[in-house]
Amino acid sequence: MKLDELAKACEALGLSYDVEQKKYPRCWWEEGGRIRVEKKLKKTELMIRLAEKIKEMRG
């Protein structure tokens, strides 16, 4: 899963989010980051909705 997929899923669900470019110190050469989402739902429900949306987008 990539950051752009998560960002598109958040956008499709109408969630307010912020993408931050971060790296894990042990793997400093790998591109990565995180997405911070405004808390409107419980974390479990948010994860389920994001997973369903990404699955739908992948076809």
N, CA, C and O atoms as a CHARMM CRD file, in Angstrom:
* protein
*
  236
    1    1 MET  N      0.85300  -1.16700   0.00000 PROA 1      0.00000
    2    1 MET  CA     0.00000   0.00000   0.00000 PROA 1      0.00000
    3    1 MET  C      0.90200   1.23400   0.00000 PROA 1      0.00000
    4    1 MET  O      1.94000   1.27100   0.66000 PROA 1      0.00000
    5    2 LYS  N      0.48400   2.21300  -0.74000 PROA 2      0.00000
    6    2 LYS  CA     1.28500   3.42100  -0.86500 PROA 2      0.00000
    7    2 LYS  C      0.53900   4.61400  -0.29400 PROA 2      0.00000
    8    2 LYS  O     -0.67900   4.58200  -0.12200 PROA 2      0.00000
    9    3 LEU  N      1.28500   5.65300  -0.00800 PROA 3      0.00000
   10    3 LEU  CA     0.69000   6.86100   0.55600 PROA 3      0.00000
   11    3 LEU  C     -0.35400   7.47400  -0.36300 PROA 3      0.00000
   12    3 LEU  O     -1.38600   7.96000   0.09800 PROA 3      0.00000
   13    4 ASP  N     -0.08600   7.45100  -1.65800 PROA 4      0.00000
   14    4 ASP  CA    -1.04600   8.06200  -2.57900 PROA 4      0.00000
   15    4 ASP  C     -2.37200   7.30700  -2.59200 PROA 4      0.00000
   16    4 ASP  O     -3.42700   7.91600  -2.77000 PROA 4      0.00000
   17    5 GLU  N     -2.32800   5.98200  -2.40500 PROA 5      0.00000
   18    5 GLU  CA    -3.56900   5.20400  -2.31100 PROA 5      0.00000
   19    5 GLU  C     -4.36400   5.61100  -1.07200 PROA 5      0.00000
   20    5 GLU  O     -5.58000   5.78900  -1.13400 PROA 5      0.00000
   21    6 LEU  N     -3.67200   5.75200   0.03800 PROA 6      0.00000
   22    6 LEU  CA    -4.34400   6.16600   1.27300 PROA 6      0.00000
   23    6 LEU  C     -4.92100   7.57000   1.14500 PROA 6      0.00000
   24    6 LEU  O     -6.03200   7.83500   1.60400 PROA 6      0.00000
   25    7 ALA  N     -4.16700   8.46300   0.52300 PROA 7      0.00000
   26    7 ALA  CA    -4.64200   9.83300   0.34600 PROA 7      0.00000
   27    7 ALA  C     -5.89200   9.86700  -0.53200 PROA 7      0.00000
   28    7 ALA  O     -6.84200  10.59100  -0.23300 PROA 7      0.00000
   29    8 LYS  N     -5.89500   9.08700  -1.61300 PROA 8      0.00000
   30    8 LYS  CA    -7.06500   9.04000  -2.49300 PROA 8      0.00000
   31    8 LYS  C     -8.26800   8.44800  -1.77200 PROA 8      0.00000
   32    8 LYS  O     -9.39500   8.90300  -1.96600 PROA 8      0.00000
   33    9 ALA  N     -8.03500   7.43300  -0.94200 PROA 9      0.00000
   34    9 ALA  CA    -9.12600   6.81800  -0.18200 PROA 9      0.00000
   35    9 ALA  C     -9.70000   7.81400   0.82800 PROA 9      0.00000
   36    9 ALA  O    -10.91700   7.89700   0.99200 PROA 9      0.00000
   37   10 CYS  N     -8.83800   8.56100   1.50000 PROA 10     0.00000
   38   10 CYS  CA    -9.30200   9.57900   2.45300 PROA 10     0.00000
   39   10 CYS  C    -10.12600  10.64200   1.73500 PROA 10     0.00000
   40   10 CYS  O    -11.17000  11.07600   2.22200 PROA 10     0.00000
   41   11 GLU  N     -9.64000  11.04700   0.57700 PROA 11     0.00000
   42   11 GLU  CA   -10.34500  12.06400  -0.20300 PROA 11     0.00000
   43   11 GLU  C    -11.71100  11.54900  -0.65100 PROA 11     0.00000
   44   11 GLU  O    -12.70200  12.27700  -0.59300 PROA 11     0.00000
   45   12 ALA  N    -11.76100  10.29500  -1.09700 PROA 12     0.00000
   46   12 ALA  CA   -13.01800   9.70000  -1.55600 PROA 12     0.00000
   47   12 ALA  C    -14.03000   9.56700  -0.41700 PROA 12     0.00000
   48   12 ALA  O    -15.23800   9.65200  -0.63900 PROA 12     0.00000
   49   13 LEU  N    -13.53100   9.35900   0.79600 PROA 13     0.00000
   50   13 LEU  CA   -14.41300   9.23400   1.95800 PROA 13     0.00000
   51   13 LEU  C    -14.77100  10.59000   2.56100 PROA 13     0.00000
   52   13 LEU  O    -15.56500  10.66500   3.49900 PROA 13     0.00000
   53   14 GLY  N    -14.19100  11.65300   2.02900 PROA 14     0.00000
   54   14 GLY  CA   -14.49000  12.99300   2.51500 PROA 14     0.00000
   55   14 GLY  C    -13.83500  13.31400   3.84500 PROA 14     0.00000
   56   14 GLY  O    -14.35000  14.12200   4.61900 PROA 14     0.00000
   57   15 LEU  N    -12.70000  12.68200   4.11300 PROA 15     0.00000
   58   15 LEU  CA   -11.98800  12.90700   5.36900 PROA 15     0.00000
   59   15 LEU  C    -10.92600  13.98400   5.19900 PROA 15     0.00000
   60   15 LEU  O    -10.31900  14.10700   4.13500 PROA 15     0.00000
   61   16 SER  N    -10.71000  14.74900   6.23400 PROA 16     0.00000
   62   16 SER  CA    -9.65500  15.74900   6.24500 PROA 16     0.00000
   63   16 SER  C     -8.36100  15.05500   6.65000 PROA 16     0.00000
   64   16 SER  O     -8.31300  14.39000   7.68600 PROA 16     0.00000
   65   17 TYR  N     -7.30600  15.20200   5.84000 PROA 17     0.00000
   66   17 TYR  CA    -6.05700  14.49400   6.11200 PROA 17     0.00000
   67   17 TYR  C     -4.85800  15.36600   5.77700 PROA 17     0.00000
   68   17 TYR  O     -4.97800  16.38600   5.09900 PROA 17     0.00000
   69   18 ASP  N     -3.70100  14.94300   6.26700 PROA 18     0.00000
   70   18 ASP  CA    -2.45000  15.64800   6.02500 PROA 18     0.00000
   71   18 ASP  C     -1.36600  14.60100   5.77700 PROA 18     0.00000
   72   18 ASP  O     -1.17700  13.70200   6.59700 PROA 18     0.00000
   73   19 VAL  N     -0.65600  14.70800   4.66200 PROA 19     0.00000
   74   19 VAL  CA     0.41000  13.76300   4.32400 PROA 19     0.00000
   75   19 VAL  C      1.73700  14.32800   4.81100 PROA 19     0.00000
   76   19 VAL  O      2.06500  15.48300   4.54000 PROA 19     0.00000
   77   20 GLU  N      2.49500  13.51100   5.52900 PROA 20     0.00000
   78   20 GLU  CA     3.80700  13.91700   6.03400 PROA 20     0.00000
   79   20 GLU  C      4.86000  12.94400   5.52200 PROA 20     0.00000
   80   20 GLU  O      4.67900  11.72900   5.60000 PROA 20     0.00000
   81   21 GLN  N      5.94100  13.47000   5.00600 PROA 21     0.00000
   82   21 GLN  CA     7.04100  12.63300   4.53100 PROA 21     0.00000
   83   21 GLN  C      7.95000  12.31500   5.71600 PROA 21     0.00000
   84   21 GLN  O      8.63900  13.19300   6.23600 PROA 21     0.00000
   85   22 LYS  N      7.94200  11.06100   6.13000 PROA 22     0.00000
   86   22 LYS  CA     8.76000  10.60100   7.25300 PROA 22     0.00000
   87   22 LYS  C      9.51200   9.35500   6.81900 PROA 22     0.00000
   88   22 LYS  O      9.10800   8.67300   5.87700 PROA 22     0.00000
   89   23 LYS  N     10.59900   9.06300   7.50500 PROA 23     0.00000
   90   23 LYS  CA    11.36600   7.85800   7.21600 PROA 23     0.00000
   91   23 LYS  C     11.66600   7.12500   8.51000 PROA 23     0.00000
   92   23 LYS  O     11.87800   7.73000   9.56100 PROA 23     0.00000
   93   24 TYR  N     11.67700   5.81700   8.40200 PROA 24     0.00000
   94   24 TYR  CA    12.04200   4.96800   9.52700 PROA 24     0.00000
   95   24 TYR  C     13.56800   4.96400   9.61600 PROA 24     0.00000
   96   24 TYR  O     14.22500   4.64400   8.62500 PROA 24     0.00000
   97   25 PRO  N     14.15300   5.30700  10.76000 PROA 25     0.00000
   98   25 PRO  CA    15.61100   5.45200  10.85900 PROA 25     0.00000
   99   25 PRO  C     16.41600   4.23100  10.39200 PROA 25     0.00000
  100   25 PRO  O     17.48700   4.38600   9.80500 PROA 25     0.00000
  101   26 ARG  N     15.91700   3.04200  10.64300 PROA 26     0.00000
  102   26 ARG  CA    16.66800   1.85800  10.25400 PROA 26     0.00000
  103   26 ARG  C     16.69700   1.68800   8.73300 PROA 26     0.00000
  104   26 ARG  O     17.64100   1.11100   8.19400 PROA 26     0.00000
  105   27 CYS  N     15.67900   2.18100   8.04400 PROA 27     0.00000
  106   27 CYS  CA    15.58900   2.07200   6.57700 PROA 27     0.00000
  107   27 CYS  C     15.52600   3.46900   5.97700 PROA 27     0.00000
  108   27 CYS  O     14.57400   3.79400   5.26700 PROA 27     0.00000
  109   28 TRP  N     16.51500   4.28900   6.24800 PROA 28     0.00000
  110   28 TRP  CA    16.49600   5.69000   5.85000 PROA 28     0.00000
  111   28 TRP  C     16.45200   5.88400   4.34100 PROA 28     0.00000
  112   28 TRP  O     16.03900   6.95000   3.88400 PROA 28     0.00000
  113   29 TRP  N     16.86000   4.90100   3.55500 PROA 29     0.00000
  114   29 TRP  CA    16.89000   5.03200   2.10400 PROA 29     0.00000
  115   29 TRP  C     15.52500   4.78700   1.45200 PROA 29     0.00000
  116   29 TRP  O     15.32200   5.16100   0.29600 PROA 29     0.00000
  117   30 GLU  N     14.59400   4.17000   2.17000 PROA 30     0.00000
  118   30 GLU  CA    13.27600   3.88000   1.61300 PROA 30     0.00000
  119   30 GLU  C     12.36100   5.09400   1.74100 PROA 30     0.00000
  120   30 GLU  O     12.34400   5.78200   2.76100 PROA 30     0.00000
  121   31 GLU  N     11.60200   5.33400   0.67600 PROA 31     0.00000
  122   31 GLU  CA    10.61900   6.41200   0.71000 PROA 31     0.00000
  123   31 GLU  C      9.45400   5.98000   1.59100 PROA 31     0.00000
  124   31 GLU  O      9.08200   4.80700   1.60800 PROA 31     0.00000
  125   32 GLY  N      8.89800   6.90200   2.29900 PROA 32     0.00000
  126   32 GLY  CA     7.78000   6.56000   3.16500 PROA 32     0.00000
  127   32 GLY  C      7.13400   7.80900   3.71100 PROA 32     0.00000
  128   32 GLY  O      7.44100   8.92700   3.29700 PROA 32     0.00000
  129   33 GLY  N      6.25600   7.60200   4.62400 PROA 33     0.00000
  130   33 GLY  CA     5.57900   8.72600   5.23200 PROA 33     0.00000
  131   33 GLY  C      4.39900   8.26300   6.05000 PROA 33     0.00000
  132   33 GLY  O      4.25000   7.08100   6.35900 PROA 33     0.00000
  133   34 ARG  N      3.56600   9.22100   6.39000 PROA 34     0.00000
  134   34 ARG  CA     2.36500   8.89700   7.15000 PROA 34     0.00000
  135   34 ARG  C      1.26600   9.87100   6.77800 PROA 34     0.00000
  136   34 ARG  O      1.50800  10.94500   6.22700 PROA 34     0.00000
  137   35 ILE  N      0.06700   9.46200   7.09300 PROA 35     0.00000
  138   35 ILE  CA    -1.10200  10.30000   6.85500 PROA 35     0.00000
  139   35 ILE  C     -1.79000  10.51000   8.19300 PROA 35     0.00000
  140   35 ILE  O     -2.09500   9.55600   8.90800 PROA 35     0.00000
  141   36 ARG  N     -2.02600  11.75300   8.51200 PROA 36     0.00000
  142   36 ARG  CA    -2.75100  12.08300   9.73800 PROA 36     0.00000
  143   36 ARG  C     -4.16600  12.46200   9.33900 PROA 36     0.00000
  144   36 ARG  O     -4.37600  13.36000   8.52400 PROA 36     0.00000
  145   37 VAL  N     -5.13200  11.76700   9.92400 PROA 37     0.00000
  146   37 VAL  CA    -6.53900  11.95800   9.57900 PROA 37     0.00000
  147   37 VAL  C     -7.26200  12.58400  10.75800 PROA 37     0.00000
  148   37 VAL  O     -7.06400  12.19000  11.90700 PROA 37     0.00000
  149   38 GLU  N     -8.11100  13.57400  10.45200 PROA 38     0.00000
  150   38 GLU  CA    -8.91000  14.20600  11.49000 PROA 38     0.00000
  151   38 GLU  C     -9.83400  13.16100  12.11100 PROA 38     0.00000
  152   38 GLU  O    -10.49000  12.39900  11.39900 PROA 38     0.00000
  153   39 LYS  N     -9.88000  13.13200  13.42300 PROA 39     0.00000
  154   39 LYS  CA   -10.63900  12.09400  14.11100 PROA 39     0.00000
  155   39 LYS  C    -12.13200  12.40200  14.08200 PROA 39     0.00000
  156   39 LYS  O    -12.62100  13.28500  14.78700 PROA 39     0.00000
  157   40 LYS  N    -12.84600  11.64000  13.24000 PROA 40     0.00000
  158   40 LYS  CA   -14.29600  11.72400  13.17400 PROA 40     0.00000
  159   40 LYS  C    -14.90900  10.38000  13.52600 PROA 40     0.00000
  160   40 LYS  O    -16.06400  10.30000  13.94300 PROA 40     0.00000
  161   41 LEU  N    -14.12200   9.32800  13.35300 PROA 41     0.00000
  162   41 LEU  CA   -14.57000   7.95800  13.58800 PROA 41     0.00000
  163   41 LEU  C    -13.62900   7.28400  14.57300 PROA 41     0.00000
  164   41 LEU  O    -12.53800   7.78100  14.85500 PROA 41     0.00000
  165   42 LYS  N    -14.07100   6.14500  15.09100 PROA 42     0.00000
  166   42 LYS  CA   -13.16800   5.33600  15.89300 PROA 42     0.00000
  167   42 LYS  C    -12.09800   4.77400  14.97200 PROA 42     0.00000
  168   42 LYS  O    -12.33500   4.58600  13.77900 PROA 42     0.00000
  169   43 LYS  N    -10.92600   4.50500  15.52000 PROA 43     0.00000
  170   43 LYS  CA    -9.80600   4.05400  14.70400 PROA 43     0.00000
  171   43 LYS  C    -10.13600   2.76900  13.94200 PROA 43     0.00000
  172   43 LYS  O     -9.79800   2.64800  12.76500 PROA 43     0.00000
  173   44 THR  N    -10.78200   1.82400  14.59100 PROA 44     0.00000
  174   44 THR  CA   -11.11900   0.56300  13.93800 PROA 44     0.00000
  175   44 THR  C    -12.05600   0.78800  12.76000 PROA 44     0.00000
  176   44 THR  O    -11.86200   0.21500  11.68800 PROA 44     0.00000
  177   45 GLU  N    -13.06800   1.61800  12.95900 PROA 45     0.00000
  178   45 GLU  CA   -14.01900   1.89600  11.88800 PROA 45     0.00000
  179   45 GLU  C    -13.33700   2.63000  10.73500 PROA 45     0.00000
  180   45 GLU  O    -13.62200   2.35500   9.56900 PROA 45     0.00000
  181   46 LEU  N    -12.44700   3.55400  11.05300 PROA 46     0.00000
  182   46 LEU  CA   -11.69900   4.28200  10.03000 PROA 46     0.00000
  183   46 LEU  C    -10.85300   3.32400   9.20000 PROA 46     0.00000
  184   46 LEU  O    -10.84400   3.41100   7.97200 PROA 46     0.00000
  185   47 MET  N    -10.14400   2.41300   9.85800 PROA 47     0.00000
  186   47 MET  CA    -9.29400   1.45800   9.15400 PROA 47     0.00000
  187   47 MET  C    -10.12200   0.55300   8.23900 PROA 47     0.00000
  188   47 MET  O     -9.71100   0.26000   7.11700 PROA 47     0.00000
  189   48 ILE  N    -11.27300   0.11700   8.71400 PROA 48     0.00000
  190   48 ILE  CA   -12.14500  -0.74500   7.90100 PROA 48     0.00000
  191   48 ILE  C    -12.63700   0.00500   6.67200 PROA 48     0.00000
  192   48 ILE  O    -12.61100  -0.53500   5.56600 PROA 48     0.00000
  193   49 ARG  N    -13.08200   1.23800   6.85400 PROA 49     0.00000
  194   49 ARG  CA   -13.57600   2.02400   5.71800 PROA 49     0.00000
  195   49 ARG  C    -12.47400   2.31600   4.70400 PROA 49     0.00000
  196   49 ARG  O    -12.70200   2.24800   3.49600 PROA 49     0.00000
  197   50 LEU  N    -11.27100   2.64100   5.19900 PROA 50     0.00000
  198   50 LEU  CA   -10.15400   2.88300   4.28800 PROA 50     0.00000
  199   50 LEU  C     -9.79800   1.61600   3.51300 PROA 50     0.00000
  200   50 LEU  O     -9.55900   1.67100   2.30700 PROA 50     0.00000
  201   51 ALA  N     -9.76300   0.48300   4.20000 PROA 51     0.00000
  202   51 ALA  CA    -9.43900  -0.78500   3.53800 PROA 51     0.00000
  203   51 ALA  C    -10.47600  -1.12700   2.47300 PROA 51     0.00000
  204   51 ALA  O    -10.12000  -1.57200   1.38200 PROA 51     0.00000
  205   52 GLU  N    -11.75100  -0.92300   2.78200 PROA 52     0.00000
  206   52 GLU  CA   -12.80900  -1.20000   1.80600 PROA 52     0.00000
  207   52 GLU  C    -12.68200  -0.28900   0.59000 PROA 52     0.00000
  208   52 GLU  O    -12.85500  -0.73500  -0.54400 PROA 52     0.00000
  209   53 LYS  N    -12.38300   0.97800   0.82200 PROA 53     0.00000
  210   53 LYS  CA   -12.26700   1.93400  -0.28100 PROA 53     0.00000
  211   53 LYS  C    -11.06200   1.60600  -1.16200 PROA 53     0.00000
  212   53 LYS  O    -11.15500   1.69000  -2.38700 PROA 53     0.00000
  213   54 ILE  N     -9.93700   1.23600  -0.55900 PROA 54     0.00000
  214   54 ILE  CA    -8.74800   0.87800  -1.33600 PROA 54     0.00000
  215   54 ILE  C     -9.01400  -0.38800  -2.14700 PROA 54     0.00000
  216   54 ILE  O     -8.61600  -0.48500  -3.30800 PROA 54     0.00000
  217   55 LYS  N     -9.68300  -1.34900  -1.53500 PROA 55     0.00000
  218   55 LYS  CA   -10.03600  -2.58500  -2.24600 PROA 55     0.00000
  219   55 LYS  C    -10.93100  -2.26600  -3.44300 PROA 55     0.00000
  220   55 LYS  O    -10.76000  -2.83200  -4.52300 PROA 55     0.00000
  221   56 GLU  N    -11.87600  -1.36600  -3.24600 PROA 56     0.00000
  222   56 GLU  CA   -12.77800  -0.94500  -4.32200 PROA 56     0.00000
  223   56 GLU  C    -12.01100  -0.23000  -5.43700 PROA 56     0.00000
  224   56 GLU  O    -12.27700  -0.45600  -6.61700 PROA 56     0.00000
  225   57 MET  N    -11.05900   0.63100  -5.06400 PROA 57     0.00000
  226   57 MET  CA   -10.28500   1.38300  -6.05200 PROA 57     0.00000
  227   57 MET  C     -9.36500   0.47400  -6.86300 PROA 57     0.00000
  228   57 MET  O     -9.13100   0.72500  -8.04500 PROA 57     0.00000
  229   58 ARG  N     -8.84800  -0.57300  -6.24100 PROA 58     0.00000
  230   58 ARG  CA    -7.95600  -1.49600  -6.94400 PROA 58     0.00000
  231   58 ARG  C     -8.71500  -2.38200  -7.92500 PROA 58     0.00000
  232   58 ARG  O     -8.13400  -2.93300  -8.86000 PROA 58     0.00000
  233   59 GLY  N    -10.01200  -2.51000  -7.70100 PROA 59     0.00000
  234   59 GLY  CA   -10.84700  -3.25200  -8.64300 PROA 59     0.00000
  235   59 GLY  C    -11.00800  -4.63500  -8.24900 PROA 59     0.00000
  236   59 GLY  O    -11.68500  -5.39800  -8.93700 PROA 59     0.00000
